[in-house]
Amino acid sequence: MKISIYILTMLLTSFELSIYAQETPKKNASSVVSSDKKAIRDVLVKAYKWQEANTSDVDFEPISDKKEERYIGLNYKIHQKRMVSLEGTGYFSKEFLQNYDAIAKGIDARLKSNKDEWMVGDMPPFGEDANPWCRCQDYPNDNPWDKIILKKLDILGETATVWWTWGDAVFSKGFSYKVRLQKENGQWKISYLQGFDKNIFLKK
């Protein structure tokens, strides 16, 4: 009888531990996703506000020929300063910085080799004829970046994929923008922006 009671107690204890082990991760996962969602939106808003204040007409500044008729390469002094600024924000991962730099080098090579012709005053022969930060030509007035909402969010370990849109009925219709983020030293950082996809940006 004593052995039976002992065995029964052990079985009940194992059953309770099993239930606890199944329930606890779910609660923790929910909490993690909630805090990650907030952190991801925060870094997106901060990054977009930064670029709004620190981006000129184009991300990649060209240099023209002596006649100022066409562009013959990239202004590397401006580009290097831009790279330092991007890294200094703490919002962008190493992957994003490497991709951004690769786009710049690709533009420079294509202009120098005359593969692309870019006349002064014309639209650039690369990109998508839109603001690469949002793949849009217009956006809401009055603090537009505060209107960002996360339409869909997938988190797998230390990698996240998010599609954001505007919290504005007019501008959100049919609009979404894809971003990937990577955790570096416990902080979410932007690793991919749809408008800066190198294969598309340099496709023309």
C-alpha positions, 0 to 999 in steps of 0.5 A: 500500500505504501509503495502504491501511494508513493507511486501515485504521488510521484505520478501526480507530481510529474503530471503537475510539472508537465502541465506547468511546463506546457503553460509557462512558455505560452505566457512568457511568449505572449509577454515577449511578443508584446514587448518586442512589438512595441520595441520594433515599432519604436525603432521604426518610428525613430529611424523614419523620423531620423531619415526625414530630418537627415536625407536630402533629395536622394540617398545617393548623391552623384557628381556631375561632369565639368559641363554639369550635363550628366552625372559621372559617379557617386560623391564618395565623401558625402556617401562616407559621411552618410554611412557614419551617420546611419551607423551612429543612429543605432537603428540599423544592423550590419546587414543593412549598412552593408547592403546600403553601401553595396547599392552605392558602389553599384550606382557608382560603377554603373555611372562610371562605365556608362551602363546607366546614363543620368542627365542632370535634372532627370530622374535617376535611372535606378530605384523605383521612382519613389521614396525608397524609405516607404516606396511612396510619393506621398504620405500623411501630413502632420507627424506622418511617422507617428501614424505607422502601424504594424499590419503583420509581424512574424518573429522567429528567434532574433529575426523579425519580419514586419509589414507596416502601413499608415494609421490613416484611412486614405493612405493605408488603402492598399499600402504596406511596406516590408521590413526585416529586423535583427537583434544585435546585443539585445536591441532590434535593428533594421536589417532590410527595407523593401525600398532598398532591396539591392536586386530591385534598386539596381535592376533598371 
